[in-house]
Amino acid sequence: MFTVKNPRYRDRVQQVIDRAAFVKDLGLELIDLGPGWCACGLVVEPRHLQQTHVVHAGVLATLADHTAGAAGSTLLAADEYVLTAEFKINLLRTARGERLVCRAQVLKPGRILSIVESEVFSVTDEAPTLVAKASVTLAVLKTSGAKATPEK
């Protein structure tokens, strides 16, 4: 379906997640990935909640955005990386539960821009509930010797 340009894309995505300090502080973890898609999740803790005891929208947005970036990264060459150029998130219902899981899928990979869709689910003992959906535009950039790169 999608062309893999870097056979080490799995290691690359894991490095991106491991080295993103804010994302690590949130507790985001890689679940699985493949060419053009990625799944990440986190265990909901009290620090993720807002004053009404539901998951803060910023947590949902970060999970959707970073998982989209990871999905887009699976299709990059070794000398490329992505940065979010734009995203829109629809918060469909309050997020409650023990865990959040996000699955992101590249809709259109591009040389300059890639379009990715993320779905965030709240997970309890019951079936997962869709709580947010995001559309993310990623700018595809080339690394250079002068700039810090995700793999440095």
Residue pairs with C-beta under 8 A, 6 or more apart in sequence:
1 35
1 36
2 35
2 36
2 74
2 75
2 106
2 109
3 35
3 75
4 35
4 74
4 75
5 75
5 76
5 77
5 78
5 80
6 12
6 76
6 77
6 78
8 78
9 33
9 35
9 73
9 74
9 75
9 76
10 33
10 74
12 73
12 76
12 78
12 150
12 151
13 30
13 33
13 38
13 70
13 73
13 74
14 30
15 150
15 151
16 69
16 70
16 73
16 150
17 23
17 24
17 28
17 29
17 30
17 40
17 66
17 70
18 24
19 150
20 66
22 62
23 62
23 66
26 42
26 48
26 59
26 62
26 63
27 42
27 43
27 45
27 48
28 40
28 41
28 42
28 62
28 63
28 66
29 40
29 41
29 42
30 38
30 39
30 40
30 70
31 39
31 40
31 41
31 101
32 38
32 39
33 39
33 70
33 71
33 74
34 74
35 74
35 75
36 71
36 74
36 75
36 105
36 106
36 109
37 71
37 74
37 103
37 104
37 105
37 106
38 67
38 68
38 70
38 71
38 73
38 74
38 103
38 104
39 67
39 101
39 102
39 103
39 104
40 63
40 66
40 67
40 70
40 101
40 102
40 104
41 63
41 99
41 100
41 101
41 102
41 123
42 48
42 59
42 63
42 99
42 100
43 98
43 99
44 55
44 95
44 97
44 98
44 99
44 100
48 55
48 56
48 59
49 55
49 56
50 56
50 57
53 96
54 94
54 95
54 96
55 94
55 95
55 96
55 100
55 122
55 131
57 89
57 91
59 95
59 100
60 89
60 91
60 95
60 100
60 120
60 131
60 132
61 87
61 89
61 132
61 134
63 100
63 102
63 118
63 120
64 87
64 89
64 102
64 104
64 118
64 120
64 132
64 133
64 134
64 136
65 84
65 87
65 118
65 134
65 136
67 102
67 103
67 104
67 118
68 84
68 87
68 104
68 116
68 117
68 118
68 134
68 136
68 138
69 82
69 83
69 84
69 116
69 136
69 138
70 104
71 104
71 105
71 106
71 116
71 118
72 82
72 106
72 109
72 114
72 116
72 136
72 138
72 140
73 81
73 82
74 106
75 106
75 109
75 114
76 82
76 140
78 151
79 142
79 143
80 140
80 141
80 142
80 143
81 140
81 141
81 143
81 149
81 150
82 114
82 138
82 139
82 140
82 141
83 138
83 139
83 141
84 136
84 137
84 138
84 139
85 113
85 137
85 138
85 139
86 136
86 137
87 134
87 135
87 136
87 137
88 134
88 135
89 132
89 133
89 134
90 132
90 133
90 134
91 131
91 132
92 130
92 131
92 132
92 133
93 129
93 130
93 131
94 131
95 120
95 122
95 131
95 132
96 122
96 124
97 122
97 123
97 124
97 129
98 123
98 124
99 122
99 123
100 120
100 121
100 122
100 123
100 131
101 120
101 121
101 123
101 128
102 118
102 119
102 120
102 121
103 118
103 119
103 121
104 116
104 117
104 118
104 119
104 136
105 116
105 117
105 118
106 114
106 115
106 116
107 115
107 116
107 117
108 114
108 115
110 140
111 140
112 139
112 140
113 137
113 138
113 139
113 140
114 137
114 138
114 140
115 135
115 136
115 137
115 138
116 135
116 136
116 137
116 138
117 133
117 134
117 135
117 136
118 132
118 133
118 134
118 136
119 130
119 132
119 133
120 130
120 131
120 132
120 133
120 134
121 128
121 129
121 130
121 131
122 128
122 129
122 131
123 129
143 149
143 151
